[in-house]
């Protein structure tokens, strides 16, 4: 069940990241940080999807761990974009909240999987 939730939420988050990237490049003329944000933000869901095709429990945890790192990196880029005034506080808060939610779900799945394997 939570696997399906994390797939859905990470995909929806990736869509938001793509739209923010479009805004940053076309209207705000920011190209460097926005590209990093696009890469890490869309990688979260891609690695969640890969985890669904894991060949073992260890592989599953590994793929989700990569997703967790990418999500944390995305939080960093969002913070940097806010502090350099490329995104507003409102834009930041909404995206940051979504990223944090996805991160918590991923961490929970990793912890649960590790406990089952112990």
N, CA, C and O of each residue as an XYZ file, in Angstrom:
472
protein
N       0.824     -1.204      0.000
C       0.000      0.000      0.000
C       0.866      1.266      0.000
O       0.689      2.130     -0.858
N       1.802      1.384      0.953
C       2.637      2.586      0.998
C       3.531      2.683     -0.235
O       3.935      3.776     -0.633
N       3.839      1.525     -0.840
C       4.619      1.512     -2.068
C       3.879      2.280     -3.161
O       4.481      3.072     -3.887
N       2.589      2.046     -3.271
C       1.762      2.735     -4.249
C       1.671      4.229     -3.924
O       1.696      5.069     -4.824
N       1.567      4.544     -2.661
C       1.490      5.941     -2.227
C       2.783      6.677     -2.585
O       2.744      7.799     -3.090
N       3.916      6.047     -2.326
C       5.189      6.710     -2.613
C       5.389      6.867     -4.118
O       5.964      7.863     -4.556
N       4.935      5.918     -4.906
C       5.023      6.056     -6.367
C       4.198      7.253     -6.837
O       4.667      8.083     -7.615
N       2.976      7.321     -6.354
C       2.077      8.413     -6.748
C       2.612      9.768     -6.304
O       2.675     10.709     -7.096
N       2.993      9.864     -5.040
C       3.457     11.149     -4.515
C       4.783     11.591     -5.135
O       4.987     12.780     -5.380
N       5.673     10.649     -5.386
C       6.951     11.034     -5.998
C       6.757     11.448     -7.455
O       7.473     12.318     -7.951
N       5.795     10.831     -8.141
C       5.506     11.232     -9.526
C       4.867     12.621     -9.554
O       5.240     13.463    -10.370
N       3.909     12.854     -8.664
C       3.276     14.177     -8.591
C       4.305     15.252     -8.242
O       4.258     16.365     -8.767
N       5.227     14.906     -7.355
C       6.285     15.841     -6.995
C       7.169     16.135     -8.205
O       7.543     17.286     -8.433
N       7.503     15.112     -8.975
C       8.322     15.303    -10.181
C       7.626     16.245    -11.163
O       8.273     17.083    -11.791
N       6.320     16.105    -11.293
C       5.572     17.019    -12.169
C       5.701     18.462    -11.689
O       5.880     19.377    -12.493
N       5.612     18.658    -10.389
C       5.760     20.008     -9.828
C       7.168     20.549    -10.065
O       7.349     21.735    -10.341
N       8.153     19.675     -9.956
C       9.548     20.072    -10.188
C       9.732     20.511    -11.645
O      10.367     21.531    -11.914
N       9.183     19.747    -12.567
C       9.292     20.084    -13.989
C       8.644     21.449    -14.250
O       9.203     22.276    -14.971
N       7.487     21.677    -13.674
C       6.812     22.962    -13.870
C       7.591     24.119    -13.236
O       7.643     25.214    -13.797
N       8.190     23.878    -12.075
C       9.013     24.911    -11.459
C      10.244     25.191    -12.317
O      10.645     26.344    -12.475
N      10.836     24.145    -12.866
C      11.986     24.305    -13.760
C      11.617     25.177    -14.964
O      12.376     26.067    -15.346
N      10.469     24.920    -15.546
C      10.015     25.727    -16.696
C       9.888     27.195    -16.304
O      10.315     28.082    -17.044
N       9.304     27.444    -15.146
C       9.137     28.812    -14.653
C      10.493     29.475    -14.418
O      10.716     30.615    -14.824
N      11.383     28.756    -13.766
C      12.696     29.322    -13.448
C      13.500     29.653    -14.697
O      14.178     30.679    -14.742
N      13.433     28.805    -15.698
C      14.231     29.049    -16.902
C      13.593     30.072    -17.837
O      14.289     30.896    -18.430
N      12.278     30.018    -17.967
C      11.646     30.920    -18.936
C      11.392     32.317    -18.378
O      11.634     33.305    -19.070
N      10.911     32.417    -17.151
C      10.544     33.731    -16.611
C      11.607     34.349    -15.717
O      11.784     35.567    -15.705
N      12.311     33.516    -14.975
C      13.260     34.057    -13.998
C      14.708     33.931    -14.454
O      15.629     34.360    -13.758
N      14.895     33.349    -15.610
C      16.206     33.247    -16.261
C      17.292     32.657    -15.351
O      18.431     33.124    -15.329
N      16.909     31.631    -14.615
C      17.867     30.918    -13.762
C      18.063     29.543    -14.381
O      17.103     28.794    -14.559
N      19.307     29.213    -14.710
C      19.568     27.985    -15.468
C      20.413     26.945    -14.743
O      20.281     25.753    -15.019
N      21.263     27.360    -13.838
C      22.195     26.424    -13.213
C      21.539     25.652    -12.068
O      21.466     24.424    -12.108
N      21.068     26.360    -11.063
C      20.437     25.687     -9.917
C      19.161     24.965    -10.336
O      18.847     23.892     -9.821
N      18.434     25.558    -11.269
C      17.186     24.936    -11.707
C      17.432     23.593    -12.394
O      16.626     22.671    -12.269
N      18.538     23.485    -13.113
C      18.881     22.217    -13.771
C      19.218     21.148    -12.727
O      18.832     19.988    -12.867
N      19.933     21.549    -11.690
C      20.251     20.624    -10.599
C      18.969     20.179     -9.891
O      18.805     19.006     -9.556
N      18.072     21.131     -9.673
C      16.783     20.831     -9.050
C      15.990     19.853     -9.904
O      15.391     18.911     -9.384
N      15.985     20.074    -11.206
C      15.273     19.189    -12.126
C      15.833     17.771    -12.056
O      15.076     16.801    -12.005
N      17.138     17.654    -12.054
C      17.775     16.329    -12.022
C      17.467     15.586    -10.726
O      17.043     14.431    -10.755
N      17.680     16.244     -9.598
C      17.461     15.550     -8.326
C      15.973     15.329     -8.054
O      15.582     14.270     -7.564
N      15.152     16.314     -8.369
C      13.719     16.207     -8.089
C      13.000     15.139     -8.897
O      12.065     14.507     -8.405
N      13.430     14.937    -10.131
C      12.801     13.899    -10.947
C      13.433     12.531    -10.681
O      12.815     11.497    -10.938
N      14.635     12.529    -10.178
C      15.319     11.281     -9.851
C      14.671     10.550     -8.677
O      14.760      9.326     -8.577
N      14.029     11.292     -7.802
C      13.364     10.681     -6.641
C      12.378      9.612     -7.106
O      12.466      8.454     -6.698
N      11.453     10.005     -7.950
C      10.448      9.070     -8.445
C      11.018      7.981     -9.329
O      10.542      6.845     -9.310
N      12.040      8.324    -10.107
C      12.660      7.322    -10.980
C      13.271      6.194    -10.152
O      13.156      5.022    -10.513
N      13.911      6.543     -9.057
C      14.513      5.522     -8.200
C      13.471      4.758     -7.397
O      13.671      3.585     -7.083
N      12.372      5.404     -7.063
C      11.255      4.693     -6.423
C      10.740      3.630     -7.388
O      10.483      2.494     -6.988
N      10.590      3.998     -8.652
C      10.143      3.042     -9.671
C      11.125      1.885     -9.816
O      10.724      0.725     -9.916
N      12.409      2.213     -9.826
C      13.423      1.162     -9.925
C      13.346      0.220     -8.726
O      13.526     -0.989     -8.874
N      13.085      0.757     -7.566
C      12.979     -0.067     -6.355
C      11.857     -1.092     -6.494
O      11.944     -2.201     -5.966
N      10.821     -0.714     -7.200
C       9.714     -1.637     -7.429
C      10.109     -2.850     -8.243
O       9.407     -3.861     -8.219
N      11.204     -2.774     -8.956
C      11.708     -3.887     -9.766
C      12.983     -4.487     -9.181
O      13.753     -5.140     -9.885
N      13.194     -4.261     -7.900
C      14.405     -4.757     -7.242
C      14.464     -6.280     -7.287
O      13.441     -6.964     -7.251
N      15.681     -6.787     -7.366
C      15.880     -8.231     -7.442
C      15.997     -8.873     -6.074
O      15.932    -10.095     -5.945
N      16.169     -8.050     -5.057
C      16.267     -8.562     -3.693
C      15.860     -7.459     -2.730
O      15.667     -6.308     -3.120
N      15.736     -7.830     -1.485
C      15.402     -6.851     -0.461
C      16.529     -5.818     -0.319
O      16.274     -4.628     -0.134
N      17.762     -6.289     -0.406
C      18.911     -5.381     -0.317
C      18.917     -4.397     -1.491
O      19.218     -3.216     -1.317
N      18.587     -4.889     -2.673
C      18.508     -4.030     -3.854
C      17.390     -3.007     -3.691
O      17.553     -1.842     -4.054
N      16.258     -3.438     -3.148
C      15.118     -2.560     -2.883
C      15.533     -1.416     -1.950
O      15.261     -0.246     -2.222
N      16.192     -1.775     -0.850
C      16.650     -0.769      0.117
C      17.665      0.163     -0.531
O      17.631      1.373     -0.306
N      18.561     -0.389     -1.329
C      19.578      0.426     -2.010
C      18.927      1.467     -2.930
O      19.292      2.642     -2.896
N      17.968      1.036     -3.748
C      17.296      1.963     -4.674
C      16.535      3.046     -3.912
O      16.564      4.218     -4.288
N      15.857      2.646     -2.845
C      15.130      3.642     -2.049
C      16.094      4.584     -1.329
O      15.780      5.755     -1.117
N      17.253      4.076     -0.960
C      18.256      4.936     -0.316
C      18.771      5.998     -1.284
O      19.023      7.136     -0.890
N      18.923      5.624     -2.535
C      19.306      6.611     -3.556
C      18.196      7.656     -3.695
O      18.465      8.855     -3.772
N      16.974      7.194     -3.725
C      15.829      8.099     -3.812
C      15.805      9.061     -2.620
O      15.520     10.249     -2.772
N      16.104      8.535     -1.453
C      16.153      9.354     -0.235
C      17.216     10.444     -0.361
O      16.970     11.596     -0.005
N      18.384     10.085     -0.862
C      19.465     11.060     -1.040
C      19.082     12.129     -2.065
O      19.355     13.313     -1.868
N      18.458     11.710     -3.143
C      18.039     12.658     -4.175
C      16.982     13.629     -3.631
O      16.979     14.814     -3.964
N      16.106     13.111     -2.805
C      15.070     13.951     -2.211
C      15.696     14.987     -1.275
O      15.303     16.153     -1.273
N      16.665     14.551     -0.489
C      17.358     15.472      0.403
C      18.136     16.525     -0.395
O      18.185     17.691     -0.005
N      18.736     16.112     -1.503
C      19.429     17.077     -2.370
C      18.435     18.094     -2.943
O      18.746     19.279     -3.055
N      17.262     17.628     -3.295
C      16.231     18.518     -3.820
C      15.854     19.576     -2.791
O      15.643     20.738     -3.136
N      15.769     19.170     -1.530
C      15.493     20.135     -0.452
C      16.578     21.209     -0.416
O      16.288     22.390     -0.226
N      17.819     20.792     -0.598
C      18.937     21.742     -0.622
C      18.765     22.779     -1.735
O      18.915     23.978     -1.499
N      18.448     22.314     -2.951
C      18.302     23.243     -4.076
C      17.120     24.177     -3.865
O      17.180     25.351     -4.233
N      16.053     23.665     -3.279
C      14.906     24.526     -2.977
C      15.299     25.612     -1.971
O      14.932     26.776     -2.131
N      16.041     25.226     -0.947
C      16.508     26.204      0.051
C      17.385     27.271     -0.599
O      17.240     28.463     -0.328
N      18.292     26.823     -1.457
C      19.196     27.757     -2.135
C      18.433     28.701     -3.063
O      18.725     29.895     -3.112
N      17.469     28.175     -3.788
C      16.659     29.019     -4.677
C      15.849     30.054     -3.887
O      15.662     31.184     -4.338
N      15.381     29.661     -2.725
C      14.632     30.609     -1.880
C      15.559     31.695     -1.343
O      15.230     32.880     -1.384
N      16.712     31.284     -0.844
C      17.641     32.237     -0.237
C      18.262     33.190     -1.258
O      18.752     34.257     -0.889
N      18.244     32.818     -2.522
C      18.759     33.700     -3.578
C      17.618     34.416     -4.313
O      17.826     35.050     -5.348
N      16.426     34.299     -3.759
C      15.233     35.010     -4.240
C      14.766     34.633     -5.640
O      14.134     35.436     -6.327
N      15.078     33.413     -6.061
C      14.547     32.937     -7.343
C      13.151     32.353     -7.181
O      12.369     32.331     -8.131
N      12.837     31.878     -5.974
C      11.470     31.435     -5.691
C      10.970     32.165     -4.454
O      11.746     32.536     -3.574
N       9.672     32.362     -4.409
C       9.068     33.072     -3.286
C       8.935     32.144     -2.086
O       9.081     30.928     -2.205
N       8.661     32.721     -0.957
C       8.438     31.949      0.269
C       7.259     30.998      0.090
O       7.301     29.865      0.571
N       6.231     31.436     -0.584
C       5.049     30.597     -0.821
C       5.395     29.425     -1.725
O       5.019     28.289     -1.439
N       6.107     29.690     -2.813
C       6.534     28.613     -3.715
C       7.422     27.616     -2.972
O       7.269     26.402     -3.103
N       8.343     28.156     -2.198
C       9.256     27.325     -1.439
C       8.512     26.438     -0.444
O       8.724     25.226     -0.404
N       7.647     27.041      0.351
C       6.947     26.299      1.409
C       6.151     25.137      0.850
O       6.177     24.040      1.407
N       5.454     25.362     -0.229
C       4.632     24.326     -0.836
C       5.487     23.174     -1.364
O       5.187     22.008     -1.109
N       6.535     23.498     -2.088
C       7.420     22.473     -2.647
C       8.189     21.749     -1.538
O       8.358     20.530     -1.581
N       8.643     22.501     -0.562
C       9.418     21.928      0.538
C       8.551     20.956      1.340
O       9.012     19.886      1.738
N       7.320     21.329      1.569
C       6.389     20.463      2.299
C       6.177     19.150      1.543
O       6.201     18.075      2.142
N       5.972     19.239      0.248
C       5.789     18.026     -0.563
C       7.032     17.143     -0.547
O       6.927     15.925     -0.399
N       8.197     17.743     -0.698
C       9.450     16.976     -0.701
C       9.677     16.304      0.647
O      10.101     15.150      0.706
N       9.396     17.018      1.715
C       9.562     16.465      3.053
C       8.614     15.293      3.283
O       8.986     14.303      3.912
N       7.405     15.404      2.780
C       6.444     14.315      2.912
C       6.931     13.062      2.179
O       6.879     11.960      2.725
N       7.395     13.231      0.965
C       7.925     12.100      0.186
C       9.126     11.496      0.907
O       9.249     10.275      0.998
N      10.005     12.342      1.415
C      11.191     11.876      2.126
C      10.812     11.035      3.348
O      11.410      9.988      3.595
N       9.828     11.491      4.099
C       9.378     10.744      5.285
C       8.807      9.378      4.906
O       9.045      8.387      5.597
N       8.069      9.330      3.828
C       7.496      8.055      3.373
C       8.619      7.100      2.972
O       8.612      5.929      3.353
N       9.572      7.601      2.211
C      10.697      6.768      1.772
C      11.472      6.241      2.976
O      11.792      5.054      3.041
N      11.769      7.113      3.917
C      12.504      6.691      5.115
C      11.734      5.632      5.888
O      12.318      4.666      6.378
N      10.443      5.810      5.994
C       9.598      4.849      6.707
C       9.630      3.477      6.031
O       9.721      2.450      6.705
N       9.557      3.464      4.713
C       9.600      2.197      3.967
C      10.954      1.521      4.163
O      11.018      0.304      4.340
N      12.025      2.289      4.134
C      13.369      1.726      4.341
C      13.472      1.109      5.734
O      13.943     -0.019      5.881
N      13.040      1.833      6.740
C      13.112      1.341      8.126
C      12.284      0.076      8.299
O      12.740     -0.893      8.907
N      11.073      0.087      7.768
C      10.196     -1.092      7.868
C      10.797     -2.290      7.172
O      10.751     -3.404      7.696
N      11.356     -2.077      6.005
C      11.967     -3.176      5.242
C      13.166     -3.742      5.985
O      13.348     -4.959      6.035
N      13.984     -2.871      6.561
C      15.147     -3.326      7.321
C      14.719     -4.145      8.537
O      15.350     -5.150      8.864
N      13.656     -3.720      9.203
C      13.171     -4.452     10.383
C      12.669     -5.831      9.997
O      12.899     -6.804     10.715
N      11.986     -5.918      8.869
C      11.473     -7.212      8.389
C      12.604     -8.173      8.060
O      12.457     -9.388      8.193
N      13.731     -7.623      7.629
C      14.869     -8.439      7.241
C      15.764     -8.837      8.412
O      16.668     -9.658      8.257
N      15.511     -8.258      9.572
C      16.366     -8.545     10.746
C      15.984     -9.837     11.419
O      16.600    -10.220     12.414
